[in-house]
Each structure stands twice: as C-alpha cells, then as structure tokens.
C-alpha cells in the first residue's frame, strides 16, 4: 500500500524530535476532544430530522471512527507500529482469523444498531396507530432484540465454520453447569418474561412492590425500575417482583381514599355525617362521581369515628395528597361552623371498693393497717416522754424556789 507507507513516512519526517512528537500528540488529543464536542452539539439538530436511536448510533459511529484514526496517527507518531507487529507475531494470527474477528465484530455491531432501529420503528408505529401500549412496546422490542442477536450468533458461528449441531452435543452438561453457576440470573430472566407477558403493571403506573412504592419507569428482562416520590430510583430484580405482592394504584384509572375523623359522643352523628358529606362535595380535586360518602367506622376511645371516602381520577401521589388536604380542611371548617366537636383523647379514672380500704398496687391492706398501728404506737411513746420532761422541769423549779 504505497499511499499508506507514504503517509507514514511523511509523519515520521515531521516527528524527528521528542518535542515535536509531544506537540503532535497534544494536537491530536485536542482535535479528538473538539470532534467529540461537535458531534454532541450536532446530535440535537440531527434528532430533529431522524429518530433518537438513529441519531445516537450515527454519533457513536463518528466518534468511534475518529478515535480509531487518532489512535493510528499516534501509533505512527511514536513509531509503535513495529511493537504492534511484534505483538501480533507472538499471537501469529492468519489473515483468515483477522478477517473472521473483524466480521464477527461487524455482525454484532450491526445487530445492535438494528435493534435500536427496530425499537424506534416500534415506537413510531405505536404513536401513529395508537394500538400498542408502552408495555407492549417493551415486550415487542425485547422479542425482536432476542431474535436479532440469536441470528447474529448463528452468522458468527458460520464465519468461524462452527456447526451449531456440535454445540448442542455438549448443551446438556453445559446447561447444568451454567444453571448452577447462574441460577439466580436465569431465574431473574425467566421472571422478566413472566412480568413482560403477564402485565401486572405498565410504564408510568403507580405501584407498590413489597416495601417500595413509586412510578414504573422501565421494565427490562432482568429488573423493574421505580422512581419513588423522593426522586430515588429503585431497581427491583424481576424474580423478587414475581414473588412479592403487587398493588397497582393506577390500573383502574381511579383510586379511593379514606380519611378518618372523630366526633364527640354527645354529637348528633347523622348531622355530623351530612355536614362532612356536604363539605367534601364542595372540594375540587375529589371526583363528583362516585359521590363522596361518609360511613361509621368504629367506637373510638374518645370519639365516634367517621370514615370519609372519596375518589380521585388518574391517580398520582401529588393528587392524592392534594385531595386529602382539601377534604380535611373543608370538613374541619364545616364542623367548626356547625359546632361539632372533634375531641381530644380522653381518659376516665374510677376506683373500686376493696376490703380494708383503697390500696396501691403491690401493697396489701393488712400492710397498710400494720403501718398505721406502728405509727400510732410511736406517737403514744413520744407523748409519754414529753410528759416526764415537763414533770422534771416543774420539780426543778419548785426546789429552786425552796432554796431561795
């Protein structure tokens, strides 16, 4: 290849000193960075004309090609071609093997690009016809992806002259080994297909899976991704999803919310229920149909508990809290206007008659009586001592008067 050798000789002629090599290396890296920035800025314009996956594939291709060109240029600048030739001579690949490696890489790259294109095509068809949901789009994409990569593997096996039938001979033993080594991963993959086909939830649904609650943002073969209401992303393996109770709050398009409020036992319960129902009917967020209603829930420790029941459409956490706030504020204001009391917690204390009088817990009545008797005896002894002292003082005073 005279052109290739001429270009290499020209680069060598420019890089006779180490300073020049460093300068050209710096220039090459700066140009690579500028190309990467230009391709990134070009992506937004490119996405206006083609689908996002196609634009991203073009961007990745341009950056990959320019990176390869930069690497070849730096190899020529630092005269590292001979080192590569020595390394390849140690491996000693034939031309057929090099061609097979290049073709294999090209097949897998083409398969990946094809899956990106088919994914965008599926999305475009679903938007145009509106007959495929987001969940069905994910199922179709993963099926096409599996088929394309399976065909790519068969093509690569043909490139390397490997008979697929020979691989099936050892599939039994290999399957046992792989199954033991990656049973958890395989279980997650199988569970992923169960989730994809059973459709317990769709993208954008508000679900509760075990202890996690949030919006479904992605469903893959391996895991399900949720965005919680704290803006955290949680990845749940699909084998855990299939083994856990799932509550879908969005499936029916509406959600019933319940809020409890207590009223005093002296309150007219029917009047309180009617007042609460009227207050809920005047709120904005809860649905008008089905009508908000009030039922008696239980006899509480300090109040009769009323259960306020109302619905919201297109359920979301934000709408739920908004509706609950409106209902609580409206009912509280209506109760205050009607003089309906929402009592504080109350406790009623009473004693019961016991033999020997009231006794504290853990102290018997006999012990209390004995303590009282001992106290009276001590009082009597103290009184006697005081009388003797007084008598002695009086006698001493009389003797003093006689001596005087």
C-alpha positions as CSV (number, residue, x, y, z in Angstrom):
1,X,0.0,0.0,0.0
2,X,2.1,2.9,-1.3
3,X,-0.2,5.6,-0.1
4,X,-0.2,4.2,3.5
5,X,3.6,3.9,3.5
6,X,3.9,7.4,2.0
7,X,1.7,8.9,4.8
8,X,3.7,7.1,7.4
9,X,7.0,8.4,6.0
10,X,5.6,11.9,6.0
11,X,4.6,11.6,9.6
12,X,8.0,10.3,10.6
13,X,9.7,13.1,8.7
14,X,7.8,15.6,10.9
15,X,8.5,13.8,14.2
16,X,12.3,13.7,14.2
17,X,12.4,15.1,17.8
18,X,10.6,14.2,21.0
19,X,9.2,17.7,21.4
20,X,7.6,17.5,18.0
21,X,6.0,14.2,18.9
22,X,4.6,15.6,22.2
23,X,3.2,18.6,20.3
24,X,1.5,16.4,17.7
25,X,0.1,14.2,20.4
26,X,-1.3,17.1,22.2
27,X,-2.8,18.5,18.9
28,X,-4.3,15.1,18.1
29,X,-6.0,14.8,21.5
30,X,-7.3,18.4,21.3
31,X,-8.8,17.7,17.9
32,X,-10.4,14.5,19.2
33,X,-12.0,16.4,22.1
34,X,-13.3,19.1,19.6
35,X,-14.7,16.4,17.4
36,X,-16.5,14.8,20.3
37,X,-18.0,18.2,21.4
38,X,-19.0,19.0,17.8
39,X,-20.7,15.6,17.4
40,X,-22.5,16.1,20.7
41,X,-23.8,19.5,19.7
42,X,-24.8,18.2,16.3
43,X,-26.9,15.5,17.9
44,X,-29.7,17.9,18.9
45,X,-30.0,19.1,15.3
46,X,-29.8,15.5,14.0
47,X,-32.6,14.4,16.3
48,X,-34.9,16.9,14.7
49,X,-34.7,15.0,11.4
50,X,-34.3,11.4,12.5
51,X,-35.3,9.2,15.4
52,X,-33.2,9.4,18.6
53,X,-31.7,5.9,18.4
54,X,-30.6,6.5,14.8
55,X,-29.0,9.9,15.8
56,X,-27.2,8.3,18.7
57,X,-26.0,5.5,16.5
58,X,-24.6,8.0,14.0
59,X,-22.9,10.0,16.8
60,X,-21.3,6.8,18.2
61,X,-20.1,5.8,14.8
62,X,-18.5,9.1,14.1
63,X,-16.7,9.2,17.4
64,X,-15.6,5.6,17.1
65,X,-14.1,6.2,13.6
66,X,-12.3,9.4,14.6
67,X,-10.9,7.7,17.7
68,X,-9.5,4.9,15.6
69,X,-8.0,7.4,13.2
70,X,-6.4,9.3,16.1
71,X,-5.0,6.0,17.6
72,X,-3.4,5.1,14.2
73,X,-1.9,8.6,13.9
74,X,-0.4,8.4,17.4
75,X,1.0,4.9,16.6
76,X,2.7,6.4,13.5
77,X,3.9,9.5,15.5
78,X,5.6,7.4,18.2
79,X,6.7,4.7,15.7
80,X,4.9,2.0,17.6
81,X,3.9,0.0,14.6
82,X,6.8,-2.3,15.0
83,X,5.8,-3.0,18.5
84,X,2.4,-4.0,17.3
85,X,3.9,-6.2,14.6
86,X,6.0,-7.9,17.2
87,X,2.9,-8.5,19.4
88,X,0.9,-9.8,16.5
89,X,3.8,-12.1,15.6
90,X,3.7,-13.6,19.0
91,X,0.0,-14.3,18.6
92,X,0.6,-15.2,14.9
93,X,-3.0,-14.8,13.6
94,X,-3.6,-15.7,10.0
95,X,-5.4,-13.4,7.6
96,X,-8.5,-15.5,7.7
97,X,-8.6,-15.3,11.5
98,X,-8.2,-11.5,11.4
99,X,-10.9,-11.3,8.8
100,X,-13.2,-13.5,10.9
101,X,-12.6,-11.4,14.0
102,X,-13.4,-8.2,12.1
103,X,-16.5,-9.7,10.5
104,X,-17.7,-11.0,13.9
105,X,-17.3,-7.6,15.5
106,X,-19.1,-6.0,12.5
107,X,-22.0,-8.6,12.8
108,X,-22.6,-7.8,16.5
109,X,-22.3,-4.0,15.9
110,X,-24.8,-4.3,13.1
111,X,-27.2,-6.4,15.3
112,X,-27.0,-3.8,18.0
113,X,-27.7,-1.0,15.5
114,X,-30.6,-3.0,14.0
115,X,-32.2,-3.4,17.4
116,X,-32.0,0.3,18.0
117,X,-33.7,1.0,14.7
118,X,-36.4,-1.6,15.3
119,X,-37.1,-0.1,18.7
120,X,-37.6,3.3,17.2
121,X,-39.8,1.8,14.5
122,X,-42.0,0.1,17.0
123,X,-42.4,3.3,19.0
124,X,-43.2,5.3,15.8
125,X,-45.9,2.7,14.7
126,X,-47.4,2.7,18.2
127,X,-47.7,6.5,18.1
128,X,-49.2,6.6,14.7
129,X,-51.8,3.8,15.2
130,X,-52.2,4.0,19.0
131,X,-52.9,0.3,19.2
132,X,-49.8,-0.7,21.2
133,X,-49.3,0.3,24.8
134,X,-45.9,1.2,26.3
135,X,-45.7,-2.2,28.0
136,X,-46.4,-4.0,24.7
137,X,-43.7,-1.9,23.1
138,X,-41.2,-3.2,25.6
139,X,-42.3,-6.8,25.0
140,X,-42.0,-6.4,21.2
141,X,-38.6,-4.7,21.5
142,X,-37.2,-7.5,23.7
143,X,-38.5,-10.2,21.5
144,X,-37.0,-8.6,18.3
145,X,-33.8,-8.0,20.2
146,X,-33.6,-11.6,21.2
147,X,-34.3,-12.8,17.6
148,X,-31.7,-10.4,16.1
149,X,-28.9,-11.4,18.4
150,X,-29.7,-15.1,18.0
151,X,-29.4,-14.7,14.2
152,X,-26.2,-12.7,14.8
153,X,-24.7,-15.6,16.9
154,X,-25.6,-18.1,14.1
155,X,-23.9,-15.9,11.5
156,X,-20.8,-15.6,13.6
157,X,-20.7,-19.4,14.1
158,X,-20.9,-19.7,10.3
159,X,-18.0,-17.3,9.9
160,X,-15.9,-19.5,12.2
161,X,-17.0,-22.7,10.5
162,X,-18.6,-24.0,13.6
163,X,-21.5,-26.4,13.2
164,X,-24.3,-25.4,15.7
165,X,-25.2,-29.1,16.0
166,X,-21.8,-29.8,17.6
167,X,-22.6,-27.2,20.2
168,X,-25.9,-29.0,21.0
169,X,-24.0,-32.2,21.9
170,X,-22.5,-30.6,25.0
171,X,-25.5,-28.5,25.8
172,X,-26.7,-30.9,28.4
173,X,-23.6,-30.8,30.6
174,X,-23.0,-27.1,29.9
175,X,-26.6,-26.3,30.8
176,X,-26.2,-28.0,34.2
177,X,-23.0,-26.1,34.9
178,X,-24.4,-22.8,33.7
179,X,-27.6,-23.3,35.6
180,X,-25.8,-24.0,38.8
181,X,-23.5,-21.0,38.4
182,X,-26.1,-18.5,37.3
183,X,-29.3,-19.9,38.6
184,X,-30.3,-16.5,40.2
185,X,-29.6,-14.6,36.9
186,X,-31.5,-17.2,34.9
187,X,-34.4,-17.0,37.4
188,X,-34.5,-13.2,37.0
189,X,-34.5,-13.6,33.2
190,X,-37.4,-16.1,33.3
191,X,-39.2,-13.9,35.8
192,X,-38.7,-10.9,33.5
193,X,-40.5,-12.6,30.7
194,X,-43.3,-13.5,33.1
195,X,-43.6,-9.9,34.1
196,X,-43.5,-8.7,30.4
197,X,-46.2,-11.1,29.3
198,X,-48.5,-11.2,32.4
199,X,-48.6,-7.3,32.5
200,X,-49.2,-6.7,36.2
201,X,-48.3,-3.1,35.5
202,X,-47.3,-0.8,32.6
203,X,-44.8,2.0,32.3
204,X,-46.0,5.1,34.2
205,X,-48.1,3.1,36.7
206,X,-48.2,3.9,40.4
207,X,-47.4,0.6,42.1
208,X,-46.4,-0.8,45.5
209,X,-44.0,-3.7,45.3
210,X,-43.2,-5.1,48.8
211,X,-41.9,-2.1,50.7
212,X,-41.2,0.0,47.7
213,X,-43.7,2.5,46.2
214,X,-43.3,4.6,43.1
215,X,-43.8,5.1,39.4
216,X,-42.7,2.4,36.9
217,X,-40.0,3.9,34.6
218,X,-38.6,0.9,33.0
219,X,-39.3,-2.9,32.6
220,X,-36.4,-5.0,31.3
221,X,-35.7,-8.7,31.2
222,X,-33.7,-8.5,34.4
223,X,-35.3,-6.0,36.6
224,X,-38.0,-3.4,37.1
225,X,-37.1,0.3,37.8
226,X,-39.2,2.5,40.0
227,X,-39.0,6.2,40.7
228,X,-40.0,6.9,44.3
229,X,-41.8,10.0,45.5
230,X,-38.5,11.1,47.0
231,X,-37.0,11.1,43.4
232,X,-34.9,8.0,44.1
233,X,-34.6,5.2,41.5
234,X,-35.0,1.7,42.8
235,X,-34.0,-1.4,40.8
236,X,-36.0,-4.5,41.8
237,X,-35.0,-7.9,40.3
238,X,-37.9,-9.5,38.5
239,X,-37.7,-12.7,40.5
240,X,-38.4,-10.6,43.6
241,X,-41.3,-8.8,41.7
242,X,-42.9,-12.1,40.8
243,X,-42.6,-13.4,44.4
244,X,-44.0,-10.3,46.0
245,X,-47.5,-8.9,46.4
246,X,-48.0,-6.1,43.8
247,X,-50.6,-3.3,44.3
248,X,-51.3,-1.3,41.2
249,X,-53.0,2.0,42.2
250,X,-53.3,3.2,38.6
251,X,-54.8,0.2,36.8
252,X,-58.5,1.2,37.0
253,X,-57.9,4.9,36.4
254,X,-59.3,6.0,39.7
255,X,-58.4,5.5,43.4
256,X,-60.5,5.6,46.5
257,X,-59.0,7.4,49.5
258,X,-60.2,7.1,53.1
259,X,-59.8,9.6,55.9
260,X,-61.0,9.1,59.5
261,X,-62.3,11.9,61.8
262,X,-63.7,11.5,65.3
263,X,-66.7,13.4,66.8
264,X,-67.8,13.7,70.4
265,X,-70.1,11.0,71.8
266,X,-72.7,13.7,72.6
267,X,-72.8,14.8,68.9
268,X,-75.7,14.1,66.6
269,X,-73.9,11.6,64.4
270,X,-76.3,11.8,61.5
271,X,-75.9,15.6,61.4
272,X,-72.1,15.3,61.5
273,X,-72.2,12.7,58.6
274,X,-74.3,15.0,56.5
275,X,-72.1,18.0,57.2
276,X,-69.0,16.1,56.3
277,X,-70.6,14.8,53.0
278,X,-71.6,18.4,52.0
279,X,-68.1,19.7,52.8
280,X,-66.5,17.0,50.7
281,X,-68.8,17.7,47.8
282,X,-67.6,21.3,47.6
283,X,-63.9,20.4,47.2
284,X,-62.3,20.5,43.7
285,X,-59.9,17.5,43.4
286,X,-62.1,14.6,44.5
287,X,-64.3,13.1,41.8
288,X,-68.0,14.0,41.7
289,X,-68.9,10.5,40.6
290,X,-68.9,8.3,42.5
291,X,-70.2,10.6,45.2
292,X,-68.1,11.2,48.3
293,X,-69.7,9.5,51.2
294,X,-69.4,9.0,55.0
295,X,-69.8,5.8,57.0
296,X,-69.4,5.0,60.7
297,X,-66.1,3.2,61.3
298,X,-65.9,2.4,65.0
299,X,-66.4,3.4,68.6
300,X,-63.1,5.0,69.4
301,X,-61.7,5.6,72.9
302,X,-62.6,9.2,72.9
303,X,-65.0,9.6,69.9
304,X,-67.2,8.1,67.3
305,X,-65.1,7.6,64.2
306,X,-66.4,8.7,60.9
307,X,-64.7,7.4,57.7
308,X,-64.7,9.9,54.8
309,X,-64.5,8.0,51.5
310,X,-63.8,9.8,48.1
311,X,-62.2,9.1,44.7
312,X,-59.6,10.7,42.5
313,X,-59.1,10.1,38.8
314,X,-55.7,9.5,37.1
315,X,-54.2,8.6,40.4
316,X,-50.9,10.1,41.5
317,X,-49.3,10.8,44.8
318,X,-49.5,14.5,44.3
319,X,-53.2,14.4,43.5
320,X,-53.8,12.1,46.5
321,X,-52.2,14.4,49.0
322,X,-54.0,17.4,47.4
323,X,-57.4,15.8,47.7
324,X,-56.7,14.7,51.2
325,X,-55.6,18.2,52.2
326,X,-58.7,19.7,50.7
327,X,-61.1,17.2,52.4
328,X,-59.5,17.7,55.8
329,X,-59.6,21.5,55.6
330,X,-63.2,21.6,54.3
331,X,-64.5,19.1,57.0
332,X,-62.7,20.9,59.8
333,X,-64.1,24.3,58.7
334,X,-67.7,22.8,58.3
335,X,-67.5,21.2,61.8
336,X,-66.4,24.4,63.4
337,X,-69.2,26.3,61.7
338,X,-71.8,23.8,62.9
339,X,-70.3,23.5,66.4
340,X,-69.4,19.8,66.0
341,X,-66.6,18.9,68.4
342,X,-63.6,16.9,67.4
343,X,-62.5,15.7,70.9
344,X,-59.0,15.4,72.2
345,X,-58.0,11.9,73.6
346,X,-59.8,11.4,77.0
347,X,-59.4,9.1,79.9
348,X,-61.9,8.4,82.7
349,X,-60.5,7.2,86.0
350,X,-62.5,5.4,88.7
351,X,-61.8,3.3,91.8
352,X,-63.4,0.2,93.1
353,X,-64.1,-0.7,96.8
354,X,-61.7,-3.2,98.3
355,X,-61.5,-4.9,101.7
356,X,-59.6,-2.8,104.1
357,X,-59.9,0.3,102.0
358,X,-58.1,1.6,98.9
359,X,-54.6,0.1,98.5
360,X,-51.9,1.0,96.0
361,X,-50.9,-1.7,93.5
362,X,-48.5,-4.3,95.2
363,X,-49.4,-3.2,98.8
364,X,-51.9,-5.3,100.7
365,X,-54.5,-3.8,103.1
366,X,-53.0,-5.6,106.1
367,X,-49.6,-4.0,105.4
368,X,-51.3,-0.6,105.4
369,X,-53.1,-1.4,108.7
370,X,-49.9,-2.6,110.4
371,X,-48.0,0.6,109.3
372,X,-50.8,2.7,110.8
373,X,-50.7,0.8,114.1
374,X,-47.0,1.2,114.4
375,X,-47.3,4.9,113.7
376,X,-49.9,5.3,116.5
377,X,-47.7,3.5,119.0
378,X,-44.7,5.7,118.2
379,X,-47.0,8.7,118.7
380,X,-48.0,7.5,122.1
381,X,-44.5,6.8,123.2
382,X,-43.4,10.3,122.1
383,X,-46.3,11.8,124.1
384,X,-45.3,10.0,127.4
385,X,-41.7,11.2,127.1
386,X,-42.9,14.7,126.7
387,X,-45.0,14.4,129.9
388,X,-42.0,13.1,132.1
389,X,-39.8,16.0,130.9
390,X,-42.4,18.5,131.9
391,X,-42.7,17.0,135.3
392,X,-38.9,17.1,135.9
393,X,-38.8,20.7,134.9
394,X,-41.6,21.6,137.3
395,X,-39.9,19.8,140.2
396,X,-36.6,21.5,139.5
397,X,-38.4,24.9,139.6
398,X,-40.0,24.1,142.9
399,X,-36.7,23.1,144.5
400,X,-35.1,26.3,143.4
401,X,-37.9,28.4,145.0
402,X,-37.5,26.5,148.3
403,X,-33.7,27.1,148.4
404,X,-34.3,30.7,147.8
